[in-house]
């Protein structure tokens, strides 16, 4: 069955229309189910400005339904996928608001860091929302929240969620790899891993912060030694400065 939104049986008189080419101003005729057309006058590829992508923004079968997707829709798919991953994380943790809050805070810091570090926001934010997704299975199987158990149990759950949401295999592999060692950096790490690691470290630091001078001094040393990105180190310094120290 074809998607009703793209099935010509459901079209009306507005299904065929013309738009001006942004390069030369000549008219380009579109059918509503066409994502792009070349201008016959100048050869510029024009994206259909009236196409309602709707569920194509996240549907895993969008390419089969609509053909090759334009870059702007591909970017939109990644953005929407990130938001849907956040919802799946909340559904998975149910009433465990502490862990939902932790993952959400990590995602907020990760979004700030990845912009400065020029990583892939979609990969980093999906990893941020799912980085502790193995903790419930770790508790069930091993009665422990230890890092190695989280890293062991997290990737299969993350893979199931991302596959169900229609993420690409390359994205799934990278997100699962990050989750599978998110407490243990390797000698050589990707920018995306560093962004997630620093965001998680930031939230852990913030959650443990105490205003005692000895603790703040220890935390300042940690900022210098543990953070992997300049952005993460700078934000951590801001957090500590609010409590009266300057690392």
N, C-alpha and C positions, 0 to 999 in steps of 0.2 A: 504494500500500500504506500502511495506517495504521500509525503507530508501535505496536509490540506492547504497550508499557506502557499505552497508552490504548485499546487495542482491547478491547471488551467480551467478545469470545470468550475472552479469557485471564483474565477476572475470576473471583473466588471469592466466598464468602459475606461477605467483608469489604468488598465493593465499594460497599455502601451503609451509611452510618453516620450517627450524630447527634453534634453537638458543642454545647456551651453557648455562647450568644451572650455575648461579653465585656461587653456593655453592660447587658443586662437579665436574663441567665441563662436565657432560654427556649431550648428545643432547636431546632437548625437541622439539617435533613436534607441530607446531601451524597451525590452520586455521586462516585466516586473521580476522575473526569475533569473535575470542575467546579473551576475556580480560585476562584470566589467565589459567594456567595449572600447575598441580603438576608434579614434576620430578619423574619418575618411579624409579629412582635409590636411591635418598635420601629423597624424600617426600617434598622438598622445593617447595613453591608456587612461580612460575615464572610469572611475568607480561609480556604480549605481547609487546616487544619493538618496533614492526613495525606497531602497530595498529594506524591508523589515526583517532583520536577521533573527529576531525573536529567540527561539530555542536554539537556533544555529550557533548562538554565542557560547553554548556549552555542550551541545549534543555531540556525542562521539561520531555520529554518522553524518555530520554536516557536510563533509567533503563529498561523500557519495551523493547526497541529496542535491547540493548546490554546485558541485564542481570545485575547481580550485578557488580557495578562499583568499581574498585580498589581505595584504599585510595588516591593515587597520582592524580587520575582524579577528585575525590571529592574535593580535595584542589584546583585543577585548576578551577573547576566550580565556587567555591566561589570567586576566584580572578577575573575571567572573569565577574561574576555577578556584582561585585563591580564596575568594569569599565563601564558596561552597565548602571548601576544606575546613574553614573556620566553623561553619555550621555543623559539619560532621564530627569535628572534635568535641563540640559542646554536646551533641547527641550521645557520643560515646561515653563521655564522663558523667552524663546525666546530672545528678544532684551534687557532684563533687566540685563545688564552686571554687574551692581553693586551687585545684589543679586547672580548672578552666581559667581562673584569674591569672595564674602563673603563665600559662601558655599565651594568653592574650597580652600580658605585659611584655613577654619575650618578643612577640610579633611587633609590638609598637616600637621597641628599641631596634629590632632588626630592620624595620622599615626606614628608620633614621640612618642607621649605619650603612645599609646597602646603597642608599642614594649617594652617599659621600664616597663609598669605596668602589662604585661602578660595577657592582655585581648584578646578578639576575634577580630582580625583585620577586618574581613569581616563585622561583625555586626556593629562595631564602625564606619567604613568608610561609610557603607550604611546609617547609621543614620546621619553621618556628612553631606553627600550630600543632604539628604532629611529633615534635621531638621527644616528648615524654609519653607518647601514646602506648608504650609497652609496659608502663608502670603497674597497671592493674593485673596483667598477666604475670608480671614478676612477683607481685604480692600473692597471687593465687597459687602459683607453682612453687615458689621458693620462700614464701613468707618474708620477702625482702624487697626493698626498693633500691638495692645496690645498683650502681651505674652499669656494671657489666650485664646484669640481668635485664635492665631497661633496654640496653643496646641490643641484646639478643632477641628480646620479644617484640620490640617496636617495629622493625622493618616489615615482617609479614602482615601486620595489621595495617600499617601505612600503605603497603602495596595493594591490599584489598580495597581500601577506601579510594585511593587514587585511580585504580583500574575501573572501579564502579563509576567514578565520576568522569571517566573518559580522558584522563591525562595521557600524554604521549609516553612511549616506553623510555625515551631518553630522560625525560623529566622524572619519571618514576624511579629509574635507576639512581639518578643523582640524589634525589630526596632520601631514598632508602639508605644510600651509602652514608649520607650525612647523619641520619638518625642512628645508624648502626655503630657509630663511634663518636657521637657528639660530645662525650665527656673526655675523649682521648685524642687530641690532635696528633696527626702524623708528622713526620719530619718535613714533608712538603705538603701544603694544603692549598685548596682552591680558595678563591676570594669568597665564594658563596659559603663554604664551610666556616671561614673566619668570621663572617658577618653573623652567622647563627651562633657560633661559639661565644663571641663577645656579648651578644645580646643576652644569652642565657647566663653568662657569668655576671653581667650587670644586674640582672634581676635577682640572682642568688645573693650577690653582694648587698643589694638594697634591702632584701628581706632579712638579712642577718645583721644589718647595721645597728650599732649601739654608739651612743655619744661619748663613751669613755675614751680619754686620750690614748690609752694603750691600744685599744682596739682600732681606733682611727689611724694610728701610726702603722699598725700591721696591715690595715686595708690599703693604705697609701703605697706600701711596698708591694702589695699584691697587684695593684694597678700597673706598676712599672714592669713587673715580671711576667704577668700572666696574659694580659690582653694582646691580641694578635693584629688589631687594626688601629690606625691612628684615630679614627672616628670613635671607636669603642673606648680607647684610653682617654680621649678628651671628654666624652660624656661621663665616664666614671669619675674623672676629676671634678666635674661639675656636681655630681652627686655628693662626693665627699666634701666639697667646698661648702655645700649647704649646711653641713654639720660642723663647720668651723676648722677645716683642715685644707691644705693646699698641697697635693702630692707633687 
